């Protein structure tokens, strides 16, 4: 009991823990039942902002399995990328017939369609009854069985059904894994650890492209092996997820405080830090339970838009999720083989070009680990969206180059540049951001809506791009997505606040400001401030009127 009383005192003054021992010695009657902080505990508290990656092995073990779940997600995306060259002819829907482009697009978009319509929305009841680990286990089964079956199909209809079933697992997994990582991570490194989801999605994409090259010479069954190869990372995910500690927030939501504390002890360096975080979570849960009451699924879904704090978070998360599809990254993740073949590459060269894209996509996700919690989510997006716009436009203009070899090289160069900017910004931010912005009472539903939106527009992109490329040509298609990048930049600037290095509890203050007020502030304060700074870099940097009490870096 003395531990928890002391931890509550630490929680009430997160930056004043150094003075606690002195206060206890000076006024022992005022602090009855509170013990002195031990040197080991003081050292651990001092290390939190200084040694951000010094944490127990169990925390990183959790992140490893979350990362394996992300690898499954990425590999599922790129198996069809290589198979797109071969399966249309094998299943009787050759691409040289115009109407078949829509069928190939439908098969490619099927997992994202079923994920957005069904998989994401199943995450709330699955999480309620099974917990975070149980939901990830069930999603892993749905990501394992239909992938294997897709290697044995004999008609395009059978392949379509397998990919629709796969989407159920993809939706539940994409919704739950970032929340699981966010709830188990301390605030100082939450962004870096949660963004490992997107980094390892990129790694899964790279592994999928690698498998496509390795299996290319397998003859008539190459596309079957390419589709089925994604079962490989799903096996350790299903086998090992229960080795991780369950989310302490989920345990406390169920009233299982002893199990929650046991989880936190495995996830934090000292019992003091575990007890302090238990107090934080309890305080937040108590407040949210007063607001939530006995509200059902559909009432809470409606409250994502009707409650002001939830509405601000929902608008911001929807913005970053839609922007991820607007940037055009998935035209490469799904169709890079088509893109390089359209530029004049052979089948083999197109697969190698896709491999290079996957490698760049993964390697440039690594730097984001170090800057997402220092530069911030908003800053990364505002810097990278303009870069993605001009690189896509440049890739489109390369279609005007007549020499086929130079055409392929230039297209690959600008596509790789585009992937590098994407992987540093819009790649890791959306899932990290969306996993942290919602209140616990609405977190599963909010994340489900965000991921559903993302995957729905991924499905739209997937089904439309083959036809768009045929009708508009390379220049028209690339220019279209370059324009969407500019539009996404404006949306981010007006609607997305910064959340870096704030506890999940602090975010109630940030999203207490309405989206309308936030947008007005950017127009009335930030734009004039930036204009003054550009005109007078040294003398024009006057201070803006603060929008938040706890947060002025926006």
C-alpha positions as CSV (number, residue, x, y, z in Angstrom):
1,X,0.0,0.0,0.0
2,X,2.9,2.4,0.8
3,X,4.2,1.8,-2.7
4,X,0.9,2.9,-4.3
5,X,0.6,6.0,-2.1
6,X,4.1,7.0,-3.0
7,X,3.5,6.3,-6.7
8,X,0.3,8.4,-6.6
9,X,2.4,11.3,-5.2
10,X,4.9,10.9,-8.0
11,X,2.1,10.8,-10.5
12,X,0.7,14.1,-9.2
13,X,4.0,15.9,-9.8
14,X,5.8,14.1,-12.6
15,X,8.7,16.6,-12.6
16,X,8.9,17.1,-8.9
17,X,9.9,13.6,-7.7
18,X,13.4,14.8,-6.6
19,X,11.8,16.9,-3.8
20,X,9.6,14.0,-2.4
21,X,12.2,12.6,0.0
22,X,12.9,16.1,1.4
23,X,9.2,16.8,1.9
24,X,8.7,13.5,3.8
25,X,11.7,14.2,6.1
26,X,10.5,17.8,6.7
27,X,6.8,17.0,7.3
28,X,6.4,13.3,8.1
29,X,2.9,13.8,9.6
30,X,1.6,15.2,6.3
31,X,2.9,12.2,4.4
32,X,1.8,9.3,6.6
33,X,1.9,6.0,4.7
34,X,4.2,7.5,2.0
35,X,7.7,6.0,1.9
36,X,11.0,7.5,0.7
37,X,12.0,7.0,-2.9
38,X,14.9,4.6,-3.2
39,X,18.0,5.6,-5.2
40,X,17.2,3.0,-7.9
41,X,13.7,4.4,-8.3
42,X,15.1,8.0,-8.5
43,X,17.6,6.9,-11.1
44,X,14.9,5.2,-13.2
45,X,12.8,8.3,-13.1
46,X,15.8,10.5,-14.1
47,X,16.5,8.2,-17.0
48,X,13.0,8.4,-18.5
49,X,13.7,11.5,-20.6
50,X,17.5,10.9,-21.0
51,X,17.7,7.1,-21.8
52,X,14.5,6.8,-23.7
53,X,15.1,3.2,-25.0
54,X,16.2,1.7,-21.6
55,X,13.3,-0.6,-20.9
56,X,12.7,-4.2,-19.8
57,X,13.0,-7.0,-22.3
58,X,9.3,-7.9,-22.1
59,X,8.4,-4.5,-23.5
60,X,10.6,-5.1,-26.6
61,X,9.3,-8.7,-26.8
62,X,5.8,-7.2,-27.1
63,X,7.0,-4.9,-29.8
64,X,8.7,-7.8,-31.7
65,X,5.4,-9.7,-32.0
66,X,3.6,-6.5,-32.9
67,X,6.2,-6.1,-35.6
68,X,5.7,-9.6,-36.8
69,X,2.0,-8.8,-37.2
70,X,3.0,-5.8,-39.3
71,X,5.3,-8.0,-41.4
72,X,2.3,-10.2,-42.2
73,X,0.3,-7.1,-43.2
74,X,3.0,-5.9,-45.6
75,X,3.7,-9.3,-47.1
76,X,0.0,-9.8,-47.8
77,X,0.1,-6.6,-49.9
78,X,3.1,-7.5,-52.1
79,X,2.3,-11.2,-52.9
80,X,-0.2,-10.1,-55.5
81,X,2.2,-7.4,-56.8
82,X,4.4,-10.0,-58.4
83,X,1.6,-12.4,-59.1
84,X,-0.2,-9.7,-61.1
85,X,2.1,-10.4,-64.0
86,X,1.1,-14.0,-64.2
87,X,-2.2,-14.9,-62.6
88,X,-4.6,-13.0,-65.0
89,X,-3.5,-15.2,-67.9
90,X,-3.5,-18.4,-65.7
91,X,-7.0,-17.7,-64.5
92,X,-8.5,-16.7,-67.8
93,X,-8.7,-12.9,-67.3
94,X,-5.8,-11.6,-69.5
95,X,-5.1,-7.9,-69.1
96,X,-5.1,-7.2,-72.8
97,X,-8.9,-7.1,-72.7
98,X,-10.0,-3.8,-71.3
99,X,-12.8,-5.1,-69.0
100,X,-10.4,-7.5,-67.3
101,X,-8.5,-4.6,-65.8
102,X,-11.5,-4.1,-63.5
103,X,-11.5,-7.8,-62.5
104,X,-7.8,-7.7,-61.7
105,X,-8.3,-4.5,-59.7
106,X,-11.2,-6.1,-57.8
107,X,-9.1,-9.1,-56.8
108,X,-6.3,-6.8,-55.6
109,X,-8.7,-4.6,-53.7
110,X,-10.7,-7.4,-52.1
111,X,-8.8,-7.7,-48.8
112,X,-9.0,-3.9,-48.2
113,X,-12.7,-3.9,-49.1
114,X,-13.6,-6.6,-46.6
115,X,-11.2,-5.2,-44.0
116,X,-12.9,-1.8,-44.2
117,X,-16.4,-3.1,-44.2
118,X,-16.1,-6.0,-41.7
119,X,-12.6,-6.6,-40.3
120,X,-12.1,-3.3,-38.7
121,X,-15.6,-3.2,-37.1
122,X,-15.1,-6.7,-35.6
123,X,-12.1,-5.4,-33.6
124,X,-14.3,-3.8,-30.9
125,X,-16.3,-6.9,-29.9
126,X,-13.2,-9.1,-30.3
127,X,-11.2,-6.8,-28.1
128,X,-14.0,-6.6,-25.5
129,X,-14.2,-10.4,-25.1
130,X,-10.8,-11.7,-26.0
131,X,-8.4,-8.8,-25.1
132,X,-5.7,-7.4,-27.3
133,X,-3.7,-10.7,-27.5
134,X,-6.8,-12.8,-28.3
135,X,-7.8,-10.4,-31.1
136,X,-4.4,-10.5,-32.6
137,X,-4.4,-14.4,-32.4
138,X,-7.8,-14.6,-34.2
139,X,-6.6,-12.1,-36.8
140,X,-3.5,-14.2,-37.3
141,X,-5.6,-17.3,-38.1
142,X,-7.5,-15.3,-40.7
143,X,-4.2,-14.1,-42.2
144,X,-2.9,-17.7,-42.3
145,X,-5.5,-20.0,-43.7
146,X,-6.8,-18.1,-46.7
147,X,-3.3,-17.2,-47.8
148,X,-2.4,-20.9,-48.0
149,X,-5.6,-21.7,-49.8
150,X,-5.0,-18.9,-52.4
151,X,-2.1,-21.0,-53.7
152,X,-4.5,-23.8,-54.7
153,X,-7.3,-21.9,-56.4
154,X,-8.3,-22.8,-60.0
155,X,-10.7,-19.8,-60.8
156,X,-10.5,-16.1,-60.3
157,X,-13.7,-16.3,-58.2
158,X,-12.0,-18.7,-55.7
159,X,-9.1,-16.3,-55.4
160,X,-11.4,-13.4,-54.8
161,X,-13.1,-15.3,-51.9
162,X,-9.8,-16.2,-50.3
163,X,-8.7,-12.5,-50.5
164,X,-12.0,-11.3,-49.0
165,X,-11.5,-13.7,-46.1
166,X,-7.9,-12.5,-45.7
167,X,-9.2,-8.9,-45.4
168,X,-11.1,-9.8,-42.2
169,X,-7.9,-10.6,-40.5
170,X,-6.0,-7.7,-41.9
171,X,-8.7,-5.2,-40.7
172,X,-8.8,-6.6,-37.1
173,X,-5.0,-6.8,-36.9
174,X,-4.4,-3.4,-38.3
175,X,-6.8,-1.9,-35.8
176,X,-5.6,-3.8,-32.7
177,X,-1.8,-4.0,-33.0
178,X,-1.1,-0.3,-32.9
179,X,-3.4,0.1,-29.9
180,X,-1.7,-2.8,-28.1
181,X,1.7,-1.2,-28.7
182,X,0.5,2.2,-27.6
183,X,-1.1,0.9,-24.4
184,X,2.0,-1.0,-23.4
185,X,4.5,1.8,-24.2
186,X,5.7,4.7,-22.0
187,X,5.0,8.2,-23.3
188,X,8.6,9.0,-23.9
189,X,9.0,6.4,-26.7
190,X,5.4,5.6,-27.5
191,X,5.6,7.2,-31.0
192,X,8.8,5.3,-31.8
193,X,7.5,2.0,-30.6
194,X,4.1,2.3,-32.1
195,X,5.5,3.4,-35.4
196,X,7.3,0.1,-35.6
197,X,4.0,-1.1,-37.0
198,X,4.5,0.9,-40.2
199,X,8.2,0.3,-40.3
200,X,7.7,-3.5,-40.2
201,X,4.8,-3.2,-42.7
202,X,7.5,-1.7,-44.9
203,X,9.8,-4.6,-44.0
204,X,7.0,-7.1,-44.8
205,X,6.5,-5.3,-48.2
206,X,10.3,-5.7,-48.8
207,X,10.2,-9.4,-47.9
208,X,7.2,-9.9,-50.2
209,X,9.1,-8.4,-53.1
210,X,12.1,-10.5,-52.2
211,X,9.9,-13.7,-52.3
212,X,8.4,-12.6,-55.7
213,X,12.0,-12.5,-57.1
214,X,13.0,-15.8,-55.6
215,X,9.8,-17.6,-56.8
216,X,9.8,-16.0,-60.2
217,X,11.6,-19.0,-61.8
218,X,9.3,-21.6,-60.3
219,X,7.5,-22.0,-63.6
220,X,3.7,-22.2,-64.0
221,X,3.1,-22.3,-60.2
222,X,5.2,-19.1,-59.5
223,X,2.2,-16.9,-58.9
224,X,0.6,-19.5,-56.6
225,X,3.8,-19.6,-54.5
226,X,4.0,-15.8,-54.5
227,X,0.4,-15.5,-53.2
228,X,0.8,-18.2,-50.6
229,X,4.3,-17.2,-49.3
230,X,2.8,-14.7,-46.9
231,X,1.8,-17.5,-44.5
232,X,5.4,-17.7,-43.3
233,X,5.4,-14.7,-40.8
234,X,1.8,-15.5,-39.8
235,X,3.0,-18.8,-38.1
236,X,5.2,-17.2,-35.4
237,X,2.5,-14.5,-34.8
238,X,-0.1,-17.1,-34.0
239,X,2.3,-19.2,-32.0
240,X,3.9,-16.5,-29.9
241,X,1.4,-13.6,-29.2
242,X,0.4,-15.1,-25.9
243,X,4.0,-14.9,-24.6
244,X,3.5,-11.1,-24.4
245,X,2.0,-9.3,-21.4
246,X,-1.6,-8.3,-22.0
247,X,-2.5,-4.6,-22.1
248,X,-2.7,-3.3,-18.5
249,X,-5.3,-0.8,-19.7
250,X,-7.5,-3.6,-21.0
251,X,-7.2,-5.5,-17.7
252,X,-8.1,-2.4,-15.7
253,X,-11.1,-1.8,-18.0
254,X,-12.2,-5.2,-16.9
255,X,-11.6,-4.5,-13.2
256,X,-8.6,-6.9,-13.0
257,X,-6.2,-4.5,-11.3
258,X,-3.8,-7.2,-9.9
259,X,-3.2,-8.6,-13.4
260,X,-2.8,-5.0,-14.7
261,X,-0.1,-4.3,-12.2
262,X,1.6,-7.6,-13.0
263,X,1.6,-6.6,-16.7
264,X,3.0,-3.2,-15.8
265,X,5.8,-4.7,-13.7
266,X,6.9,-6.6,-16.7
267,X,6.7,-3.5,-18.9
268,X,8.5,-1.0,-16.7
269,X,11.9,-0.8,-15.1
270,X,10.8,-0.5,-11.5
271,X,7.7,-1.3,-9.4
272,X,7.4,2.5,-8.7
273,X,7.0,3.3,-12.3
274,X,4.5,0.5,-12.7
275,X,2.5,1.7,-9.7
276,X,2.7,5.3,-11.0
277,X,1.3,4.3,-14.4
278,X,-1.4,2.2,-12.8
279,X,-2.5,5.4,-11.0
280,X,-2.4,7.4,-14.3
281,X,-4.6,4.8,-16.0
282,X,-7.0,4.5,-13.0
283,X,-7.5,8.2,-13.0
284,X,-8.2,8.3,-16.7
285,X,-10.6,5.3,-16.5
286,X,-12.5,6.8,-13.6
287,X,-13.1,10.0,-15.6
288,X,-14.0,8.2,-18.8
289,X,-16.4,5.8,-17.0
290,X,-18.3,8.9,-15.7
291,X,-18.6,10.1,-19.3
292,X,-19.3,6.7,-20.8
293,X,-21.8,5.2,-18.4
294,X,-23.5,2.1,-19.8
295,X,-23.4,3.1,-23.4
296,X,-23.5,0.4,-26.1
297,X,-21.6,-0.1,-29.3
298,X,-23.6,2.1,-31.6
299,X,-24.0,4.9,-29.1
300,X,-20.2,5.1,-28.7
301,X,-19.8,5.0,-32.5
302,X,-22.1,8.0,-32.8
303,X,-20.2,9.8,-30.0
304,X,-17.1,9.7,-32.1
305,X,-18.8,12.6,-33.9
306,X,-21.1,14.1,-31.3
307,X,-18.8,14.6,-28.3
308,X,-16.5,17.6,-29.0
309,X,-13.3,15.9,-27.7
310,X,-13.9,12.7,-29.7
311,X,-14.9,14.7,-32.8
312,X,-11.6,16.6,-32.8
313,X,-9.7,13.4,-32.5
314,X,-11.8,11.6,-35.2
315,X,-11.4,14.5,-37.7
316,X,-7.6,14.5,-37.2
317,X,-7.2,10.7,-37.5
318,X,-9.5,10.6,-40.5
319,X,-7.4,13.3,-42.1
320,X,-4.1,11.5,-41.7
321,X,-5.5,8.1,-42.7
322,X,-7.1,9.5,-45.9
323,X,-4.0,11.4,-46.7
324,X,-2.0,8.2,-46.6
325,X,-4.0,6.9,-49.6
326,X,-4.1,10.4,-51.3
327,X,-0.3,10.4,-51.4
328,X,-0.4,7.5,-53.9
329,X,2.0,5.1,-52.1
330,X,-0.2,2.1,-52.7
331,X,-0.1,2.5,-56.5
332,X,3.5,1.3,-56.0
333,X,2.8,-1.2,-53.2
334,X,0.1,-2.9,-55.3
335,X,1.2,-2.2,-58.8
336,X,4.9,-1.4,-59.0
337,X,5.4,-4.4,-61.3
338,X,2.8,-2.9,-63.7
339,X,4.4,0.6,-63.4
340,X,7.8,-0.6,-64.3
341,X,6.5,-2.8,-67.1
342,X,4.6,0.2,-68.4
343,X,7.9,2.1,-68.4
344,X,9.4,-0.5,-70.7
345,X,11.0,-3.0,-68.3
346,X,10.9,-6.8,-68.8
347,X,9.1,-9.1,-66.3
348,X,12.4,-9.8,-64.5
349,X,13.5,-6.1,-64.4
350,X,10.0,-5.1,-63.2
351,X,10.3,-7.5,-60.2
352,X,13.8,-6.2,-59.5
353,X,12.5,-2.6,-59.7
354,X,9.8,-3.5,-57.2
355,X,12.4,-5.1,-54.9
356,X,14.3,-1.8,-55.0
357,X,11.2,0.1,-54.1
358,X,10.5,-2.2,-51.1
359,X,14.1,-1.8,-49.9
360,X,14.0,2.0,-50.0
361,X,10.6,1.9,-48.4
362,X,12.0,-0.1,-45.5
363,X,15.4,1.6,-45.0
364,X,14.0,5.1,-44.9
365,X,11.4,4.1,-42.3
366,X,14.3,3.6,-39.8
367,X,15.2,7.3,-39.4
368,X,11.6,8.0,-38.5
369,X,12.2,6.0,-35.3
370,X,14.5,8.7,-34.1
371,X,12.6,11.8,-35.2
372,X,9.0,11.0,-34.7
373,X,9.1,11.9,-31.0
374,X,11.5,14.8,-31.5
375,X,10.4,16.5,-34.7
376,X,6.8,15.4,-34.2
377,X,4.1,13.8,-36.3
378,X,2.8,17.1,-37.8
379,X,6.2,18.5,-38.7
380,X,7.2,15.3,-40.5
381,X,4.0,15.4,-42.6
382,X,4.2,19.0,-43.5
383,X,7.8,18.6,-44.7
384,X,7.3,15.3,-46.7
385,X,4.1,15.9,-48.5
386,X,5.5,18.6,-50.8
387,X,8.4,16.4,-51.6
388,X,6.2,13.5,-52.5
389,X,4.2,15.8,-54.8
390,X,7.1,16.9,-56.9
391,X,8.8,13.4,-57.1
392,X,5.5,11.9,-58.4
393,X,5.2,14.7,-61.0
394,X,8.8,14.2,-62.1
395,X,8.2,10.4,-62.5
396,X,5.2,11.2,-64.7
397,X,7.2,13.6,-66.9
398,X,9.7,10.8,-67.4
399,X,7.1,9.2,-69.7
400,X,8.0,11.9,-72.2
401,X,11.6,10.5,-72.5
402,X,11.8,8.5,-75.7
403,X,14.7,6.2,-74.9
404,X,13.2,3.2,-73.1
405,X,16.2,2.4,-71.0
406,X,16.6,5.9,-69.8
407,X,12.9,6.1,-69.2
408,X,12.9,3.1,-66.9
409,X,15.9,4.4,-64.9
410,X,14.4,7.8,-64.5
411,X,11.0,6.5,-63.4
412,X,12.7,4.2,-60.9
413,X,14.9,7.1,-59.5
414,X,11.9,9.4,-58.8
415,X,9.7,6.6,-57.5
416,X,12.5,5.6,-55.1
417,X,12.8,9.3,-54.0
418,X,9.1,9.3,-53.5
419,X,9.3,6.1,-51.3
420,X,12.1,7.6,-49.2
421,X,10.0,10.7,-48.3
422,X,6.9,8.6,-47.7
423,X,8.7,6.2,-45.4
424,X,10.0,9.1,-43.2
425,X,6.7,10.9,-42.9
426,X,3.3,9.6,-44.0
427,X,4.3,6.0,-43.7
428,X,4.8,5.8,-39.9
429,X,2.6,8.7,-38.7
430,X,-1.0,7.7,-39.4
431,X,-1.2,4.5,-37.4
432,X,0.9,6.0,-34.6
433,X,-1.2,9.1,-34.4
434,X,-4.6,7.3,-34.6
435,X,-3.6,4.8,-32.0
436,X,-2.9,7.5,-29.4
437,X,-5.6,10.2,-30.0
438,X,-8.8,8.5,-28.8
439,X,-10.1,8.2,-25.2
440,X,-9.9,4.6,-23.8
441,X,-13.7,4.3,-23.8
442,X,-13.8,4.9,-27.6
443,X,-10.3,3.7,-28.6
444,X,-11.2,0.5,-30.3
445,X,-14.1,2.1,-32.2
446,X,-12.0,5.2,-33.1
447,X,-9.1,3.1,-34.3
448,X,-11.5,0.9,-36.2
449,X,-13.1,3.8,-38.0
450,X,-9.6,5.2,-38.8
451,X,-8.3,2.0,-40.2
452,X,-11.5,1.2,-42.0
453,X,-11.3,4.6,-43.8
454,X,-7.7,3.9,-44.7
455,X,-8.4,0.5,-46.1
456,X,-11.5,1.5,-47.9
457,X,-9.6,4.2,-49.9
458,X,-6.8,1.6,-50.4
459,X,-9.5,-0.6,-52.0
460,X,-10.7,2.3,-54.2
461,X,-7.2,3.1,-55.3
462,X,-6.5,-0.6,-56.0
463,X,-9.6,-1.2,-58.1
464,X,-9.2,2.1,-60.1
465,X,-5.5,2.4,-60.9
466,X,-5.2,-0.3,-63.6
467,X,-8.0,1.5,-65.6
468,X,-6.6,4.9,-64.7
469,X,-3.2,4.0,-66.1
470,X,-4.8,2.6,-69.3
471,X,-6.9,5.7,-69.9
472,X,-4.8,8.6,-68.5
473,X,-1.4,7.3,-69.2
474,X,1.6,7.5,-66.9
475,X,1.8,11.3,-66.9
476,X,-1.9,11.8,-66.2
477,X,-2.0,9.2,-63.4
478,X,1.1,10.6,-61.6
479,X,0.0,14.2,-62.0
480,X,-3.4,13.3,-60.5
481,X,-1.7,11.9,-57.4
482,X,0.8,14.8,-57.2
483,X,-2.2,17.1,-57.0
484,X,-3.7,15.0,-54.2
485,X,-0.5,15.3,-52.3
486,X,-0.8,19.1,-52.4
487,X,-4.4,18.8,-51.2
488,X,-3.4,16.5,-48.4
489,X,-0.7,19.0,-47.3
490,X,-3.4,21.6,-46.8
491,X,-5.6,19.2,-44.9
492,X,-2.8,18.3,-42.5
493,X,-1.9,21.9,-41.9
494,X,-5.5,22.9,-41.0
495,X,-6.8,19.8,-39.2
496,X,-4.0,17.9,-37.5
497,X,-2.5,19.0,-34.1
498,X,0.8,17.8,-32.8
499,X,0.9,15.0,-30.2
500,X,4.6,14.3,-29.7
501,X,5.8,13.2,-26.2
502,X,2.5,13.7,-24.5
503,X,0.9,11.1,-22.3
504,X,-2.4,9.5,-23.5
505,X,-4.0,11.5,-20.7
506,X,-2.6,14.9,-21.8
507,X,-4.2,14.5,-25.2
508,X,-7.6,15.2,-23.6
509,X,-6.5,18.9,-23.4
510,X,-5.1,18.9,-26.9
511,X,-8.3,17.5,-28.5
512,X,-10.5,19.7,-26.2
513,X,-9.8,22.4,-28.9
514,X,-12.3,22.0,-31.7
515,X,-11.1,21.3,-35.3
516,X,-12.7,24.6,-36.4
517,X,-10.9,26.6,-33.8
518,X,-7.6,24.8,-34.6
519,X,-8.0,25.5,-38.3
520,X,-8.8,29.2,-37.7
521,X,-5.7,29.5,-35.5
522,X,-3.5,28.1,-38.3
523,X,-4.9,30.7,-40.7
524,X,-5.0,33.7,-38.3
525,X,-1.8,33.0,-36.3
526,X,0.5,30.4,-37.9
527,X,0.4,31.7,-41.6
528,X,1.2,35.3,-40.6
529,X,3.9,34.1,-38.2
530,X,5.6,32.1,-41.0
531,X,5.2,35.0,-43.4
532,X,6.9,37.4,-40.9
533,X,9.7,34.9,-40.4
534,X,10.3,34.4,-44.1
535,X,10.5,38.2,-44.7
536,X,12.6,38.9,-41.6
537,X,14.3,35.7,-40.5
538,X,16.1,37.4,-37.6
539,X,13.8,40.1,-36.4
540,X,10.4,38.8,-37.5
541,X,10.0,35.8,-35.3
542,X,7.5,37.2,-32.8
543,X,5.7,34.8,-30.5
544,X,2.3,33.5,-31.4
545,X,-0.6,33.5,-29.0
546,X,-0.7,30.1,-27.3
547,X,-3.5,27.8,-28.3
548,X,-3.0,25.3,-25.4
549,X,-1.9,25.7,-21.8
550,X,0.3,22.5,-22.0
551,X,1.3,22.7,-25.6
552,X,2.8,25.5,-27.6
553,X,4.8,23.7,-30.3
554,X,2.2,23.5,-33.0
